[in-house]
Amino acid sequence: MEPLLKVMRHWGAPVAAVLFFTLWCVGEAGRMGPWPGLNVWAGTVPLVLTTAAIAVAVWQPIASLALTALLLIGQFFYLIPAMYANHWPIYIGSFIALAFILWTAGKRTALVAAGANAVFIVAMTFLMISWRYSYGVGWFYPLYGGDRVALRVYGGQLFSILTLIAAGCAAVGIAVKLYQERGSLFRARNIAQAGLKEAEIDLIVEQERTRIARDLHDVLAHSLAVIAAQADGTRYLSSDQPRAVLNALENIASSARGALVDAQRVIEGVRDDGMMAPQPRLSDVAPLVERMRQGSLAIRRSESGTPVELTAGQQLAVFRIVQECLTNALKHGGRGTAVRLHFDWSGPGLTLHVASAMAAAEGAGGAASGGAGDAAGAERVGRGIPGMRERAHLAGGWVTAGPDGEQFRVTAFVPYGLRSSDSRGVADEEASAAQPEGATPLEAKPMETRHDETRHDETRPEGTQPEESQPEAALRG
C-alpha cells in the first residue's frame, strides 16, 4: 500500500485528469456534434480548465485554484459559456483537485484551498440558479421572480448538494494524508525505539569499559610497579652478581615499567573511548627489538627497498605483529633463540618476514606433552596468530604463519595504499587499540577487544604457541 501511495502522490493527479477528460469526452460523444466535436461543444472550455486544475493540483496547488477561479470569473463576465443541464457536473472536477491539494499540500495551503472552494461553491450556486446564466440547469422550475426569489427557494438546496460533494472529496484527501502520517509516525517510533536500544547498549558498553579500567588499575598497576621496584632494588643490592644476572634484573625492571605505561594507556583508552591514548608507531620497533635483545634473543634485523610512510593504523598493526612474533620466540624458544626480522619495502606494500628457531622439545604441531600443561595450552589456542591476522586484515593486508622445518615463519603484508572498504576498519583499529583484554578471541565481540591481547606481551606474554596452530602454507624464506 505504501509504495502505491507514493506513486499516486506524484502521478495520481495527472492520471485523474486524463481519466476525467476521457470520460467526459466518451459520455458526451453523441451530443458534441460531428467528431471531434470539442470545437463546437459549449462545455469544452470549462472541461479543459477543470482538467488542467486537476492535473496541477499536486505540483502547483495555487495554480490549480487559480484555474478554477478563472473559469468562474470567465462565466460571470460571459467570456466562457455558462453551464448547461448536460455538463454542469464539470464543476465537480474542482473538488477532485481539492482532494489532491488536501492530501499533498501543507497546512497553510490546505486552509487556503478549503476557503477558496467555499467561495467557489457560492459562485457555482449563483451561476447555476441565476436566470442570467444557467437558469436552474434543468433542475428547478422557473419562478419568474428574479434571482433573489430563486436563490431563496433553491439556493440552500443546491449549496448543500455542492458542499456535500466537496466535503466527500476533501474527506478522501484528508483520510489518505492521515493514513500516510500514521505510517510515518510508526516508522519514527520504530526508529526512536531502535535509537533507545542502541543508547542502552552504548551505556552498557561504557559501564563495562569503566569496570575494565578499574580492574586493570587494581590488578596491573600496583603489581607492575612492585615488580619494577623489586627488580631495581635487587639489582642495586646485588652489584657483585654476574653481569648476566644484572642484565636480567635490568630487563625485568625496564619491561615492567614499559608494561606499566602500556597499562596506563589501556586504562585511559578505555575511559576515553580509545581516542586519546597514544599508540605505538613503526619507529617504536627499534626500541622493542633492543629490549628483546636484552632478554637474550639473538635478533638479526634487516631491510630492503625504500621505506614508505604508512598510516597510523598500519604502523600499529606492524608493531603489534613484530611484538607478538618476538614474544612468542622468547616464550617457546627460550633464551638465546635466533630470530631473523626482515622488512621488505620493494613491493606494492611492506612485507614483513619473521623466522625463529623452534625448541627441540616441541614438535611441528604442538607444545611438549604434559597433561595439565596441554589443557592450559588448549585454552589459549588461536589467540596470537588470529590476532595478527585480524590486525593485518584491518590494515588492508594479510598474515601467514606456520612451521617450516626447524623454524617457525611468519609473513605479513601491509599495502601502502588502503582500499576505501578498509579505511573504516583501520580507523576503528586506531581508535580501539587501547582497549583492554575484555574477552576471549572466540567471543562475538568487537575485534579491538581481542586485538590488544599483546599490549602487555613484553612482560606477560599470552600469545598462542605458534606450534599449536595449524600451518597455513609452507612459507618461503
C-alpha positions as CSV (number, residue, x, y, z in Angstrom):
1,M,0.0,0.0,0.0
2,E,2.8,2.4,0.9
3,P,4.6,2.1,-2.5
4,L,1.3,2.7,-4.3
5,L,0.5,5.8,-2.3
6,K,4.0,7.2,-3.0
7,V,3.4,6.8,-6.8
8,M,-0.1,8.2,-6.6
9,R,1.2,11.2,-4.6
10,H,3.3,12.3,-7.5
11,W,1.3,10.9,-10.5
12,G,-2.2,10.5,-9.2
13,A,-3.4,14.0,-10.2
14,P,-2.3,13.8,-13.8
15,V,-3.8,10.3,-14.1
16,A,-7.1,11.5,-12.6
17,A,-7.1,14.5,-15.0
18,V,-6.7,12.2,-18.0
19,L,-9.4,9.9,-16.8
20,F,-11.7,12.9,-16.1
21,F,-11.2,14.4,-19.6
22,T,-11.6,11.0,-21.3
23,L,-14.8,10.0,-19.5
24,W,-16.4,13.3,-20.3
25,C,-15.5,13.0,-24.0
26,V,-16.9,9.5,-24.1
27,G,-20.0,10.5,-22.2
28,E,-20.8,13.5,-24.4
29,A,-19.7,12.0,-27.7
30,G,-23.2,11.8,-29.0
31,R,-24.0,15.4,-28.1
32,M,-20.8,17.2,-29.2
33,G,-21.7,17.1,-32.8
34,P,-19.6,15.7,-35.6
35,W,-16.2,14.3,-34.5
36,P,-14.2,15.6,-32.8
37,G,-17.0,18.0,-31.6
38,L,-15.0,19.7,-28.9
39,N,-14.7,22.8,-31.1
40,V,-18.4,23.4,-31.1
41,W,-19.4,21.9,-27.7
42,A,-20.3,24.5,-25.1
43,G,-18.6,22.6,-22.3
44,T,-15.2,22.4,-23.9
45,V,-13.6,25.4,-22.2
46,P,-14.9,24.5,-18.7
47,L,-13.8,20.9,-19.2
48,V,-10.3,22.0,-20.3
49,L,-9.8,24.4,-17.4
50,T,-11.1,21.9,-14.8
51,T,-8.9,19.1,-16.3
52,A,-5.9,21.4,-16.0
53,A,-6.8,22.3,-12.4
54,I,-6.8,18.6,-11.5
55,A,-3.5,17.9,-13.3
56,V,-1.5,20.6,-11.5
57,A,-3.2,20.2,-8.1
58,V,-0.2,18.3,-6.6
59,W,2.7,20.3,-8.1
60,Q,1.1,23.8,-8.2
61,P,-1.9,23.9,-5.8
62,I,-2.3,27.7,-6.1
63,A,-2.3,27.5,-9.9
64,S,-5.0,24.8,-9.6
65,L,-7.2,27.1,-7.5
66,A,-6.4,30.0,-9.9
67,L,-7.7,27.9,-12.9
68,T,-11.0,27.2,-11.2
69,A,-11.3,30.8,-10.2
70,L,-10.6,31.8,-13.9
71,L,-13.4,29.5,-15.0
72,L,-16.0,31.1,-12.7
73,I,-14.9,34.6,-13.4
74,G,-15.0,34.0,-17.1
75,Q,-18.6,32.7,-16.8
76,F,-19.5,35.7,-14.6
77,F,-18.3,38.1,-17.4
78,Y,-19.8,35.9,-20.2
79,L,-16.3,35.2,-21.6
80,I,-16.9,31.4,-21.0
81,P,-20.3,29.8,-21.8
82,A,-22.4,29.1,-18.7
83,M,-23.1,25.5,-17.7
84,Y,-25.9,23.6,-19.5
85,A,-28.0,20.9,-18.0
86,N,-25.8,18.1,-19.5
87,H,-22.4,19.3,-18.4
88,W,-22.8,21.2,-15.1
89,P,-21.0,18.3,-13.2
90,I,-17.8,19.6,-14.7
91,Y,-17.7,21.7,-11.6
92,I,-17.0,18.5,-9.6
93,G,-13.5,18.5,-11.1
94,S,-12.6,21.4,-8.9
95,F,-13.5,19.3,-5.8
96,I,-11.3,16.4,-7.1
97,A,-8.5,18.9,-7.3
98,L,-9.3,20.0,-3.7
99,A,-8.9,16.3,-2.6
100,F,-5.3,16.2,-4.0
101,I,-4.4,19.5,-2.5
102,L,-5.6,18.5,0.9
103,W,-3.6,15.2,0.6
104,T,-0.3,16.6,-0.6
105,A,-0.1,20.3,0.4
106,G,1.0,21.9,3.7
107,K,-1.4,23.1,6.4
108,R,-1.5,26.7,5.2
109,T,-2.1,25.8,1.6
110,A,-4.8,23.3,2.6
111,L,-6.6,26.1,4.6
112,V,-6.4,28.4,1.6
113,A,-7.8,25.7,-0.7
114,A,-10.7,24.9,1.7
115,G,-11.6,28.6,2.0
116,A,-11.3,29.1,-1.8
117,N,-13.6,26.2,-2.5
118,A,-16.2,27.5,-0.1
119,V,-16.2,30.7,-2.2
120,F,-16.3,28.6,-5.4
121,I,-19.4,26.7,-4.1
122,V,-21.2,30.0,-3.5
123,A,-20.3,31.2,-7.0
124,M,-21.3,27.9,-8.6
125,T,-24.7,28.0,-6.8
126,F,-25.4,31.5,-8.1
127,L,-24.3,30.7,-11.7
128,M,-26.4,27.5,-11.8
129,I,-29.6,29.2,-10.5
130,S,-29.4,32.7,-11.8
131,W,-31.7,33.4,-14.9
132,R,-28.8,35.4,-16.3
133,Y,-26.6,32.3,-16.6
134,S,-27.7,28.7,-16.3
135,Y,-31.3,29.4,-15.1
136,G,-31.6,26.3,-13.0
137,V,-29.8,24.0,-15.5
138,G,-33.0,22.0,-15.9
139,W,-33.2,21.2,-12.2
140,F,-35.6,23.8,-11.0
141,Y,-38.8,25.3,-12.4
142,P,-38.6,28.9,-13.3
143,L,-40.2,31.1,-10.6
144,Y,-40.2,34.3,-12.7
145,G,-39.4,36.3,-9.5
146,G,-35.8,37.2,-10.2
147,D,-32.6,35.8,-8.8
148,R,-33.5,36.8,-5.2
149,V,-36.6,34.6,-5.1
150,A,-34.8,31.7,-6.9
151,L,-31.8,31.8,-4.6
152,R,-34.1,32.0,-1.5
153,V,-36.1,28.9,-2.7
154,Y,-33.5,26.8,-4.4
155,G,-30.1,28.2,-3.2
156,G,-29.9,26.3,0.1
157,Q,-30.7,23.0,-1.5
158,L,-28.1,23.4,-4.3
159,F,-25.5,24.8,-2.0
160,S,-25.9,21.8,0.3
161,I,-25.5,19.4,-2.5
162,L,-22.3,21.0,-3.8
163,T,-21.0,21.3,-0.3
164,L,-21.7,17.6,0.3
165,I,-19.8,16.6,-2.8
166,A,-16.9,18.9,-1.9
167,A,-16.8,17.5,1.6
168,G,-16.7,13.9,0.3
169,C,-13.8,14.7,-2.0
170,A,-12.0,16.6,0.8
171,A,-12.6,13.7,3.3
172,V,-10.9,11.3,0.9
173,G,-7.8,13.5,0.6
174,I,-7.6,14.1,4.4
175,A,-8.1,10.3,5.1
176,V,-5.2,9.4,2.7
177,K,-3.0,12.1,4.3
178,L,-3.7,10.9,7.8
179,Y,-3.0,7.3,6.7
180,Q,0.4,8.3,5.4
181,E,1.1,10.4,8.5
182,R,0.3,7.4,10.7
183,G,2.7,5.3,8.8
184,S,5.4,8.0,9.2
185,L,4.7,8.1,12.9
186,F,5.0,4.3,13.2
187,R,8.3,4.5,11.4
188,A,9.5,7.3,13.5
189,R,8.5,5.4,16.6
190,N,10.4,2.3,15.4
191,I,13.5,4.4,14.7
192,A,13.2,6.0,18.2
193,Q,12.9,2.6,19.8
194,A,16.0,1.4,17.9
195,G,17.9,4.5,18.9
196,L,16.9,3.9,22.6
197,K,18.2,0.3,22.3
198,E,21.4,1.5,20.8
199,A,21.8,4.1,23.5
200,E,21.2,1.4,26.1
201,I,23.8,-0.8,24.5
202,D,26.3,2.1,24.4
203,L,25.6,2.7,28.1
204,I,26.2,-0.9,29.0
205,V,29.4,-0.8,27.0
206,E,30.6,2.3,28.7
207,Q,29.8,0.8,32.1
208,E,31.8,-2.3,31.1
209,R,34.7,-0.1,30.0
210,T,34.7,1.7,33.3
211,R,34.7,-1.6,35.1
212,I,37.5,-2.9,33.0
213,A,39.5,0.2,33.6
214,R,39.0,-0.1,37.3
215,D,40.0,-3.8,37.2
216,L,43.1,-3.1,35.1
217,H,44.2,-0.4,37.6
218,D,43.6,-2.7,40.6
219,V,45.2,-5.8,39.1
220,L,48.1,-4.5,37.0
221,A,49.2,-1.1,38.1
222,H,50.2,-2.0,41.6
223,S,51.7,-5.3,40.7
224,L,53.8,-3.9,37.8
225,A,55.1,-1.1,40.0
226,V,56.1,-3.6,42.7
227,I,57.9,-5.7,40.1
228,A,59.8,-2.8,38.7
229,A,60.8,-1.6,42.2
230,Q,61.8,-5.0,43.4
231,A,63.9,-5.6,40.3
232,D,65.7,-2.3,40.6
233,G,66.3,-2.8,44.3
234,T,67.6,-6.3,43.8
235,R,69.9,-5.0,41.1
236,Y,71.4,-2.3,43.3
237,L,71.8,-4.6,46.3
238,S,73.4,-7.4,44.2
239,S,76.1,-5.4,42.4
240,D,78.5,-8.3,43.0
241,Q,76.4,-10.7,41.0
242,P,77.4,-11.9,37.5
243,R,76.7,-9.5,34.7
244,A,74.1,-11.8,33.2
245,V,72.0,-11.6,36.4
246,L,72.3,-7.8,36.5
247,N,71.2,-7.6,32.8
248,A,68.2,-9.8,33.6
249,L,67.2,-7.7,36.5
250,E,67.6,-4.5,34.5
251,N,65.5,-6.1,31.7
252,I,62.8,-7.1,34.2
253,A,62.6,-3.6,35.6
254,S,62.5,-1.9,32.2
255,S,59.9,-4.3,30.9
256,A,57.8,-3.8,34.0
257,R,58.0,0.0,33.6
258,G,57.1,-0.3,29.9
259,A,54.2,-2.6,30.7
260,L,53.0,-0.1,33.4
261,V,53.0,2.7,30.8
262,D,51.0,0.4,28.4
263,A,48.6,-0.5,31.2
264,Q,48.0,3.2,31.8
265,R,47.4,3.7,28.1
266,V,44.8,1.0,28.2
267,I,43.1,2.5,31.2
268,E,43.0,5.9,29.6
269,G,41.9,4.5,26.3
270,V,39.0,2.6,27.9
271,R,37.9,5.7,29.8
272,D,38.2,8.0,26.8
273,D,36.8,5.5,24.2
274,G,40.3,4.9,22.9
275,M,40.6,8.2,21.1
276,M,43.1,10.0,23.3
277,A,45.6,7.2,24.1
278,P,48.9,7.5,22.1
279,Q,49.6,4.3,20.1
280,P,52.9,2.7,19.1
281,R,54.3,3.5,15.7
282,L,56.8,2.0,13.3
283,S,59.6,4.0,14.9
284,D,58.9,2.1,18.2
285,V,60.0,-1.2,16.6
286,A,63.7,-0.5,17.1
287,P,63.4,0.1,20.9
288,L,61.3,-3.1,21.1
289,V,64.0,-5.1,19.3
290,E,66.7,-3.7,21.5
291,R,64.7,-4.5,24.6
292,M,64.1,-8.1,23.4
293,R,67.8,-8.5,22.7
294,Q,68.4,-7.7,26.4
295,G,66.1,-10.6,27.1
296,S,68.7,-12.8,25.3
297,L,67.1,-13.1,21.9
298,A,69.6,-13.2,19.1
299,I,67.7,-10.8,16.8
300,R,69.1,-10.0,13.3
301,R,67.2,-7.2,11.7
302,S,67.5,-6.2,8.1
303,E,65.7,-4.0,5.5
304,S,65.5,-3.8,1.7
305,G,63.9,-1.2,-0.5
306,T,63.0,2.3,0.3
307,P,60.7,2.8,3.3
308,V,57.3,4.3,2.7
309,E,55.1,6.2,5.1
310,L,52.3,4.1,6.5
311,T,49.1,5.2,8.1
312,A,48.9,5.2,11.9
313,G,46.7,2.1,11.9
314,Q,49.1,0.3,9.6
315,Q,52.1,1.2,11.8
316,L,50.3,0.0,14.8
317,A,49.5,-3.3,13.1
318,V,53.1,-3.8,12.1
319,F,54.3,-3.0,15.6
320,R,51.9,-5.5,17.2
321,I,52.8,-8.2,14.8
322,V,56.5,-7.8,15.4
323,Q,55.8,-7.7,19.2
324,E,53.8,-10.9,19.1
325,C,56.4,-12.7,17.0
326,L,59.3,-11.7,19.3
327,T,57.4,-12.5,22.4
328,N,56.4,-16.0,21.1
329,A,60.0,-16.6,20.1
330,L,61.2,-15.9,23.6
331,K,58.4,-17.9,25.2
332,H,58.7,-21.0,23.1
333,G,62.4,-20.9,22.1
334,G,63.8,-19.6,25.3
335,R,66.9,-17.5,25.9
336,G,69.4,-17.3,23.0
337,T,66.8,-18.1,20.3
338,A,67.9,-16.8,16.9
339,V,65.3,-14.6,15.2
340,R,65.6,-13.1,11.8
341,L,63.5,-10.0,11.2
342,H,63.3,-8.5,7.7
343,F,61.4,-5.5,6.3
344,D,60.9,-5.6,2.5
345,W,59.8,-2.3,1.1
346,S,60.4,-3.2,-2.6
347,G,56.9,-4.4,-3.4
348,P,53.4,-2.8,-3.6
349,G,53.4,-2.9,0.2
350,L,55.5,-3.7,3.2
351,T,56.3,-7.4,3.5
352,L,57.5,-8.5,6.9
353,H,59.4,-11.8,7.4
354,V,60.0,-13.2,10.8
355,A,61.7,-16.5,11.3
356,S,62.7,-18.1,14.7
357,A,64.1,-21.4,15.7
358,M,61.7,-23.8,17.4
359,A,62.6,-25.6,20.7
360,A,63.8,-29.1,20.2
361,A,61.3,-30.4,22.7
362,E,58.4,-29.1,20.6
363,G,57.1,-30.7,17.5
364,A,55.8,-29.0,14.4
365,G,52.2,-29.5,15.5
366,G,52.1,-28.5,19.2
367,A,53.9,-28.0,22.5
368,A,55.6,-30.6,24.6
369,S,53.2,-33.0,26.2
370,G,52.4,-32.5,29.8
371,G,48.9,-33.3,31.0
372,A,47.6,-30.1,32.7
373,G,50.0,-28.1,30.5
374,D,48.3,-29.4,27.4
375,A,44.9,-28.5,28.8
376,A,46.1,-25.0,29.7
377,G,47.6,-24.6,26.2
378,A,44.5,-25.8,24.5
379,E,42.5,-23.0,26.2
380,R,44.8,-20.4,24.5
381,V,44.8,-21.9,21.0
382,G,44.4,-19.2,18.4
383,R,45.0,-16.0,20.4
384,G,48.3,-14.9,18.9
385,I,48.1,-15.8,15.3
386,P,44.4,-15.0,14.7
387,G,45.0,-11.7,16.4
388,M,47.9,-10.9,14.0
389,R,45.7,-11.9,11.1
390,E,42.9,-9.6,12.2
391,R,45.3,-6.7,12.7
392,A,46.8,-7.2,9.2
393,H,43.3,-7.5,7.7
394,L,42.2,-4.2,9.2
395,A,45.3,-2.7,7.8
396,G,44.4,-4.0,4.3
397,G,46.8,-6.9,4.2
398,W,47.3,-10.5,5.3
399,V,49.4,-12.8,7.5
400,T,50.6,-16.4,7.1
401,A,52.2,-18.3,9.9
402,G,53.4,-21.9,10.4
403,P,56.4,-24.1,11.0
404,D,58.9,-24.6,8.1
405,G,61.4,-27.3,9.0
406,E,63.2,-26.3,12.2
407,Q,61.9,-22.7,12.1
408,F,58.6,-21.0,12.6
409,R,57.9,-18.4,10.0
410,V,55.5,-15.5,9.9
411,T,55.0,-13.5,6.8
412,A,52.8,-10.3,6.9
413,F,51.9,-8.0,4.1
414,V,50.6,-4.4,4.5
415,P,49.8,-2.4,1.3
416,Y,51.0,1.2,1.0
417,G,47.5,2.4,-0.2
418,L,44.3,1.4,1.5
419,R,41.2,0.5,-0.3
420,S,38.1,2.5,0.7
421,S,36.4,-0.5,2.2
422,D,39.3,-0.9,4.6
423,S,39.5,2.6,5.8
424,R,36.8,2.3,8.3
425,G,38.4,-0.8,9.8
426,V,41.8,0.9,10.2
427,A,40.1,3.9,11.8
428,D,38.4,1.6,14.2
429,E,41.7,-0.1,14.9
430,E,43.4,3.2,15.6
431,A,40.6,4.2,18.0
432,S,40.4,0.9,19.7
433,A,44.0,-0.3,20.1
434,A,43.9,0.9,23.7
435,Q,41.0,-1.4,24.6
436,P,41.8,-4.0,27.3
437,E,41.7,-7.7,27.2
438,G,38.0,-7.9,27.8
439,A,37.0,-11.1,26.0
440,T,38.4,-14.3,24.6
441,P,39.0,-14.3,20.9
442,L,36.2,-16.7,20.2
443,E,33.5,-14.4,21.7
444,A,31.4,-12.4,19.3
445,K,32.7,-9.1,20.5
446,P,34.4,-6.2,18.6
447,M,37.7,-7.1,17.3
448,E,39.5,-4.4,19.1
449,T,38.8,-6.1,22.4
450,R,40.7,-9.1,21.1
451,H,43.5,-7.3,19.2
452,D,45.2,-5.8,22.2
453,E,45.9,-9.1,23.7
454,T,49.6,-8.4,23.0
455,R,49.8,-5.0,24.7
456,H,51.4,-6.5,27.8
457,D,53.3,-9.2,26.0
458,E,56.6,-7.7,26.8
459,T,56.3,-8.7,30.5
460,R,53.4,-11.1,30.5
461,P,53.2,-12.8,27.0
462,E,50.0,-14.6,26.4
463,G,50.2,-15.2,22.7
464,T,49.4,-18.7,21.4
465,Q,52.3,-21.0,21.0
466,P,52.9,-20.9,17.2
467,E,53.4,-24.6,17.2
468,E,49.8,-25.1,18.4
469,S,48.3,-23.6,15.3
470,Q,47.8,-25.5,12.1
471,P,50.2,-24.0,9.4
472,E,48.5,-22.2,6.6
473,A,51.2,-22.8,4.0
474,A,54.9,-23.6,3.7
475,L,56.5,-20.2,3.7
476,R,59.4,-19.2,1.5
477,G,62.3,-17.7,3.4
